[in-house]
Structures are given as structure tokens and as C-alpha cells.
Amino acid sequence: MTESLPILIEHSVQIAWDFLERTGELDDAAVASRFLVDHIELMVRRGERRRLLLSNKAIDDYRRFKRKRAILVA
């Protein structure tokens, strides 16, 4: 049995969140949460259903987002 899409999104976000939290990479919780949810929802809308791929891609994208944001602020 496959997960419903809302559960798939929730689990994928939680995996990404837990990893980023453990590694100390989360800054603003509201920004991080919105970023992860938006990116994972977009991938799901495009047809991706593999939970670990969703979470790993979201982690990579969040890291890139943070680097770009740091450059703009500096």
C-alpha cells in the first residue's frame, strides 16, 4: 500500500527537517519549513513519489538556498 500524498509530503519534510536540525543547518524555522514544504510539494506535483529522494533533494536545495542567501546578505 502506498502513502497518501499528504502523508508522503509530511514524512519527506520531517526526514529533511530532522537531518538539517541534527546537522545544525536550520536557521529561521519558519523560512526553512516553508522552503521544504514548497519544494517537496512541487516535486510531488511533478510526479515524484520516492520519499527519500524527495527529502534528499529538498536538503540539497535548502543548502543551495542558504548559500545564495548568505552571499546576498554579505
C-alpha positions as CSV (number, residue, x, y, z in Angstrom):
1,M,0.0,0.0,0.0
2,T,1.3,3.4,-0.9
3,E,1.2,6.5,1.3
4,S,-1.4,9.2,0.5
5,L,0.2,12.3,-0.9
6,P,-0.3,14.5,2.2
7,I,1.4,11.8,4.3
8,L,4.2,11.4,1.7
9,I,4.8,15.1,1.9
10,E,4.7,15.2,5.7
11,H,7.1,12.3,6.0
12,S,9.5,13.7,3.4
13,V,9.5,17.1,5.1
14,Q,10.1,15.5,8.5
15,I,13.1,13.5,7.3
16,A,14.6,16.6,5.7
17,W,13.9,18.7,8.8
18,D,15.3,16.1,11.2
19,F,18.5,15.9,9.2
20,L,19.0,19.6,8.9
21,E,18.3,20.1,12.6
22,R,20.8,17.4,13.6
23,T,23.5,18.9,11.4
24,G,22.8,22.4,12.8
25,E,21.8,23.8,9.3
26,L,18.4,25.2,10.2
27,D,18.3,28.9,10.7
28,D,14.9,30.6,10.7
29,A,12.4,27.8,11.4
30,A,9.5,29.5,9.5
31,V,11.7,30.1,6.4
32,A,13.1,26.5,6.5
33,S,9.6,25.0,7.0
34,R,8.1,26.9,4.1
35,F,11.0,26.2,1.8
36,L,11.0,22.4,2.5
37,V,7.2,22.1,2.1
38,D,7.1,24.2,-1.1
39,H,9.9,22.2,-2.7
40,I,8.6,18.8,-1.8
41,E,5.1,19.7,-2.8
42,L,6.4,20.9,-6.2
43,M,8.3,17.6,-6.8
44,V,5.2,15.6,-5.8
45,R,3.1,17.6,-8.2
46,R,5.6,16.7,-10.9
47,G,5.2,13.0,-10.1
48,E,7.9,12.1,-7.7
49,R,6.8,9.6,-5.1
50,R,10.1,8.3,-3.6
51,R,10.2,9.7,0.0
52,L,14.0,9.6,0.4
53,L,14.6,11.2,-3.0
54,L,12.1,14.0,-2.1
55,S,13.8,14.6,1.3
56,N,17.4,14.4,0.0
57,K,16.6,16.8,-3.0
58,A,14.9,19.2,-0.6
59,I,18.0,19.1,1.7
60,D,20.3,19.8,-1.2
61,D,18.1,22.6,-2.5
62,Y,17.8,24.2,1.0
63,R,21.6,24.1,1.4
64,R,22.0,25.9,-2.0
65,F,19.3,28.4,-1.0
66,K,21.2,29.2,2.3
67,R,24.5,29.7,0.4
68,K,22.9,32.1,-2.1
69,R,21.1,34.0,0.7
70,A,24.4,34.3,2.6
71,I,26.1,35.7,-0.4
72,L,23.3,38.3,-1.0
73,V,23.4,39.4,2.7
74,A,27.2,39.7,2.8
